[in-house]
Amino acid sequence: MALSEHYLSDDLHPIDIVEHIASHNDWDFDRIGDDQIAMAVEGQWRTYSITLAWSHRDETLRMICSFEMEPPEAKLPVLYEGLNLVNDQCWAGAFSYWAEPKLMVYRYGLVLAGGNIASPEQIDTMITAAVLSAERYYPAFQLMSWTDKSAQEAMKIAIAEAYGRA
């Protein structure tokens, strides 16, 4: 059964849909407020922290998928170069490194201007794409941070698509 078949009304709040998806997948989650939810999604490499927040002001469902990463300061230039290479391959989101909290972050915003409504399939695809992207590039980020490999060399490990289910 499609995720959308669980809904009888089209005017559900997007965070309600996310909560249903998290429950359906048995993910740990915390409804932080009416417009925000945080959850933990287990991947092959690690557990990813995913937060989705709805902004009424600009009608955007924002998603952040993050994981801790503490590269040595001397490796940051290689990591930043690698982030540019990674983002050239990501069409539905982008990675950035937040140095202060030591987090690698994948961000995506689903714009629903004009009163459009996100479908459960769209939201599920957002979350799945974030986890698959993090899984695909995690080994490359590790090589950039902890070896003497260049960003280009480290990217060779991320050439193949990651397979699996978020």
HELIX and SHEET records of a PDB file:
HELIX    1   1 LEU A    3  HIS A    6  5                                   4    
HELIX    2   2 PRO A   14  HIS A   24  1                                  11    
HELIX    3   3 GLU A   73  LYS A   75  5                                   3    
HELIX    4   4 LEU A   76  GLN A   89  1                                  14    
HELIX    5   5 PRO A  120  TRP A  146  1                                  27    
HELIX    6   6 ALA A  151  MET A  155  1                                   5    
HELIX    7   7 LYS A  156  ALA A  158  5                                   3    
SHEET    1   A 6 ASP A  28  GLY A  33  0                                        
SHEET    2   A 6 GLN A  36  GLU A  42 -1                                        
SHEET    3   A 6 THR A  47  SER A  55 -1                                        
SHEET    4   A 6 THR A  60  GLU A  68 -1                                        
SHEET    5   A 6 LEU A 103  VAL A 111 -1                                        
SHEET    6   A 6 ALA A  94  TRP A  98 -1                                        
END                                                                             
